[in-house]
Amino acid sequence: GIQVEQSPPDLILQEGANSTLRCNFSDSVNNLQWFHQNPWGQLINLFYIPSGTKQNGRLSATTVATERYSLLYISSSQTTDSGVYFCAVGGRGSNYKLTFGKGTLLTVNP
Amino acid sequence: DSGVTQTPKHLITATGQRVTLRCSPRSGDLSVYWYQQSLDQGLQFLIQYYNGEERAKGNILERFSAQQFPDLHSELNLSSLELGDSALYFCASSEGGYQPQHFGDGTRLSIL
Protein backbone atom coordinates (compact mmCIF):
# COMPACT_ATOMS: atom_id res chain seq x y z
CA GLY A 1 0.00 0.00 0.00
CA ILE A 2 0.85 3.66 -0.14
CA GLN A 3 3.48 4.95 2.28
CA VAL A 4 3.26 8.32 4.02
CA GLU A 5 6.23 9.99 5.68
CA GLN A 6 6.02 13.18 7.68
CA SER A 7 8.84 15.43 8.78
CA PRO A 8 10.01 16.62 11.14
CA PRO A 9 8.69 14.24 13.80
CA ASP A 10 8.97 16.94 16.48
CA LEU A 11 9.11 20.71 16.33
CA ILE A 12 9.43 23.25 19.12
CA LEU A 13 8.75 26.91 18.39
CA GLN A 14 8.43 30.19 20.18
CA GLU A 15 5.14 31.97 19.84
CA GLY A 16 5.14 34.11 16.71
CA ALA A 17 7.49 31.90 14.69
CA ASN A 18 6.69 30.35 11.33
CA SER A 19 7.00 26.68 10.43
CA THR A 20 6.76 24.26 7.52
CA LEU A 21 5.63 20.66 7.88
CA ARG A 22 6.24 18.18 5.09
CA CYS A 23 4.38 15.07 3.92
CA ASN A 24 5.87 12.71 1.32
CA PHE A 25 3.82 9.93 -0.22
CA SER A 26 4.86 6.99 -2.33
CA ASP A 27 2.17 6.87 -5.01
CA SER A 28 -0.47 8.91 -6.81
CA VAL A 29 -3.26 10.17 -4.59
CA ASN A 30 -6.84 11.20 -5.10
CA ASN A 31 -7.30 12.48 -1.57
CA LEU A 32 -4.95 14.31 0.76
CA GLN A 33 -6.03 15.82 4.04
CA TRP A 34 -4.19 17.64 6.81
CA PHE A 35 -5.46 17.28 10.37
CA HIS A 36 -4.60 18.82 13.71
CA GLN A 37 -5.06 16.58 16.72
CA ASN A 38 -5.51 18.76 19.77
CA PRO A 39 -4.57 17.78 23.34
CA TRP A 40 -8.10 16.44 23.86
CA GLY A 41 -7.63 13.97 21.02
CA GLN A 42 -9.97 15.62 18.53
CA LEU A 43 -8.96 15.40 14.88
CA ILE A 44 -9.62 18.77 13.32
CA ASN A 45 -9.85 18.89 9.54
CA LEU A 46 -7.49 21.61 8.28
CA PHE A 47 -7.33 21.11 4.52
CA TYR A 48 -8.59 18.80 1.81
CA ILE A 49 -5.87 19.32 -0.78
CA PRO A 50 -5.08 16.53 -3.26
CA SER A 51 -3.44 19.18 -5.44
CA GLY A 52 -2.84 22.91 -5.55
CA THR A 53 -2.65 25.55 -2.84
CA LYS A 54 -5.15 26.67 -0.21
CA GLN A 55 -5.07 29.20 2.60
CA ASN A 56 -7.11 29.53 5.74
CA GLY A 57 -6.04 32.37 8.01
CA ARG A 58 -2.54 31.74 9.33
CA LEU A 59 -2.44 28.30 7.77
CA SER A 60 -1.80 27.40 4.18
CA ALA A 61 -1.04 24.18 2.33
CA THR A 62 0.42 23.18 -1.00
CA THR A 63 0.36 19.79 -2.66
CA VAL A 64 2.59 19.02 -5.63
CA ALA A 65 1.00 15.78 -6.75
CA THR A 66 3.48 15.14 -9.57
CA GLU A 67 6.35 15.21 -7.08
CA ARG A 68 4.39 13.38 -4.37
CA TYR A 69 4.62 15.80 -1.49
CA SER A 70 2.55 18.27 0.44
CA LEU A 71 3.55 21.14 2.72
CA LEU A 72 1.65 22.74 5.58
CA TYR A 73 2.69 26.27 6.53
CA ILE A 74 1.89 27.77 9.90
CA SER A 75 2.62 31.46 10.30
CA SER A 76 2.76 33.56 13.47
CA SER A 77 2.28 30.43 15.57
CA GLN A 78 0.24 30.55 18.77
CA THR A 79 0.26 28.27 21.79
CA THR A 80 -3.11 26.93 20.68
CA ASP A 81 -1.41 25.55 17.55
CA SER A 82 0.31 22.95 19.72
CA GLY A 83 -0.61 19.34 19.04
CA VAL A 84 0.03 16.68 16.44
CA TYR A 85 -0.38 17.41 12.75
CA PHE A 86 -1.27 14.48 10.53
CA CYS A 87 -1.15 14.09 6.81
CA ALA A 88 -3.48 11.42 5.41
CA VAL A 89 -3.78 10.25 1.83
CA GLY A 90 -6.17 8.21 -0.24
CA GLY A 91 -4.30 6.49 -3.02
CA ARG A 92 -5.71 5.17 -6.26
CA GLY A 93 -7.17 1.73 -5.73
CA SER A 94 -7.21 2.32 -1.97
CA ASN A 95 -10.97 1.79 -1.65
CA TYR A 96 -11.10 5.39 -0.45
CA LYS A 97 -9.51 4.68 2.93
CA LEU A 98 -7.07 7.20 4.35
CA THR A 99 -3.50 6.16 5.15
CA PHE A 100 -2.02 8.35 7.87
CA GLY A 101 1.52 9.43 8.46
CA LYS A 102 3.01 9.22 11.95
CA GLY A 103 2.48 12.92 12.51
CA THR A 104 4.52 15.95 13.54
CA LEU A 105 4.33 16.90 17.21
CA LEU A 106 4.34 20.70 17.40
CA THR A 107 4.97 22.50 20.66
CA VAL A 108 4.58 26.28 20.70
CA ASN A 109 6.00 27.94 23.79
CA PRO A 110 4.85 31.35 25.05
CA ASP B 1 -18.07 20.71 14.97
CA SER B 2 -17.58 18.10 12.22
CA GLY B 3 -21.20 16.96 12.29
CA VAL B 4 -20.14 13.37 13.06
CA THR B 5 -21.38 12.14 16.44
CA GLN B 6 -19.75 9.32 18.34
CA THR B 7 -20.96 7.76 21.56
CA PRO B 8 -19.86 7.08 24.18
CA LYS B 9 -16.89 9.43 24.56
CA HIS B 10 -15.22 7.19 27.10
CA LEU B 11 -15.59 3.50 27.86
CA ILE B 12 -13.87 1.55 30.59
CA THR B 13 -14.30 -2.18 30.72
CA ALA B 14 -12.48 -5.40 31.53
CA THR B 15 -10.73 -8.05 29.49
CA GLY B 16 -13.05 -10.57 27.89
CA GLN B 17 -15.97 -8.17 27.67
CA ARG B 18 -17.88 -6.92 24.64
CA VAL B 19 -18.64 -3.29 23.77
CA THR B 20 -20.49 -1.39 21.05
CA LEU B 21 -19.38 1.96 19.71
CA ARG B 22 -21.88 4.09 17.85
CA CYS B 23 -21.48 6.65 15.08
CA SER B 24 -23.93 9.00 13.43
CA PRO B 25 -22.55 10.44 10.17
CA ARG B 26 -22.98 13.97 8.86
CA SER B 27 -26.32 14.62 7.28
CA GLY B 28 -26.22 13.46 3.66
CA ASP B 29 -23.04 11.40 3.97
CA LEU B 30 -23.40 7.82 2.77
CA SER B 31 -19.90 6.53 3.62
CA VAL B 32 -18.79 5.66 7.12
CA TYR B 33 -15.25 4.72 8.06
CA TRP B 34 -13.81 3.36 11.31
CA TYR B 35 -10.22 4.02 12.39
CA GLN B 36 -8.21 2.95 15.42
CA GLN B 37 -5.51 5.09 17.02
CA SER B 38 -3.11 3.32 19.34
CA LEU B 39 0.30 4.30 20.64
CA ASP B 40 2.14 1.53 18.85
CA GLN B 41 0.20 1.36 15.56
CA GLY B 42 -0.76 4.99 15.02
CA LEU B 43 -3.97 5.75 13.10
CA GLN B 44 -5.16 2.74 11.13
CA PHE B 45 -8.16 2.12 8.92
CA LEU B 46 -10.46 -0.64 10.11
CA ILE B 47 -13.51 -0.84 7.86
CA GLN B 48 -15.73 1.16 5.50
CA TYR B 49 -19.44 1.06 4.75
CA TYR B 50 -21.31 2.78 1.95
CA ASN B 51 -25.09 3.07 2.08
CA GLY B 52 -25.41 0.01 4.27
CA GLU B 53 -22.94 -2.23 2.49
CA GLU B 54 -19.40 -3.14 3.51
CA ARG B 55 -16.96 -1.70 0.98
CA ALA B 56 -13.48 -2.25 2.34
CA LYS B 57 -11.68 -3.89 5.21
CA GLY B 58 -8.36 -2.91 6.69
CA ASN B 59 -6.53 -4.18 9.73
CA ILE B 60 -9.65 -5.26 11.55
CA LEU B 61 -9.44 -8.21 13.93
CA GLU B 62 -11.88 -11.10 13.61
CA ARG B 63 -13.10 -10.24 17.12
CA PHE B 64 -14.31 -6.91 15.75
CA SER B 65 -17.34 -6.42 13.53
CA ALA B 66 -19.34 -3.49 12.24
CA GLN B 67 -22.53 -2.66 10.43
CA GLN B 68 -24.32 0.31 8.92
CA PHE B 69 -28.05 0.57 9.43
CA PRO B 70 -30.75 1.87 7.05
CA ASP B 71 -30.69 5.27 8.79
CA LEU B 72 -26.92 5.29 7.97
CA HIS B 73 -25.67 5.23 11.54
CA SER B 74 -22.98 2.66 12.19
CA GLU B 75 -21.89 0.50 15.08
CA LEU B 76 -18.52 -1.09 15.77
CA ASN B 77 -18.66 -4.17 17.97
CA LEU B 78 -15.56 -5.27 19.84
CA SER B 79 -15.65 -8.63 21.63
CA SER B 80 -13.35 -10.76 23.78
CA LEU B 81 -11.51 -7.57 24.61
CA GLU B 82 -7.80 -7.67 25.34
CA LEU B 83 -5.54 -5.10 26.98
CA GLY B 84 -4.10 -4.26 23.57
CA ASP B 85 -7.50 -3.13 22.32
CA SER B 86 -7.21 -0.02 24.46
CA ALA B 87 -7.21 2.81 21.92
CA LEU B 88 -9.04 5.82 20.54
CA TYR B 89 -11.62 4.71 17.98
CA PHE B 90 -12.67 7.25 15.37
CA CYS B 91 -15.58 7.26 13.02
CA ALA B 92 -15.47 9.38 9.87
CA SER B 93 -18.01 10.07 7.19
CA SER B 94 -17.97 11.41 3.66
CA GLU B 95 -20.26 11.82 0.68
CA GLY B 96 -18.40 8.94 -0.95
CA GLY B 97 -15.53 8.42 -3.33
CA TYR B 98 -12.47 10.54 -2.62
CA GLN B 99 -14.43 13.35 -0.99
CA PRO B 100 -13.00 14.67 2.30
CA GLN B 101 -13.60 12.58 5.38
CA HIS B 102 -14.92 14.29 8.50
CA PHE B 103 -14.02 12.78 11.83
CA GLY B 104 -15.97 12.48 15.04
CA ASP B 105 -14.43 13.20 18.42
CA GLY B 106 -13.66 9.52 18.99
CA THR B 107 -14.43 6.97 21.68
CA ARG B 108 -11.61 6.36 24.13
CA LEU B 109 -11.66 2.70 25.13
CA SER B 110 -9.72 1.58 28.19
CA ILE B 111 -9.40 -2.10 29.03
CA LEU B 112 -8.50 -2.86 32.63
Interface residues (C-beta under 8 A of the other chain):
Chain A: N30 N31 Q33 F35 G41 Q42 L43 N45 Y48 P50 F86 A88 G90 N95 Y96 K97 L98 T99 F100 K102 G103
Chain B: S2 S31 Y33 Y35 G42 L43 Q44 F45 Q48 R55 A56 G58 L88 F90 A92 S94 G96 G97 Y98 Q99 P100 Q101 H102 F103 D105 G106 R108
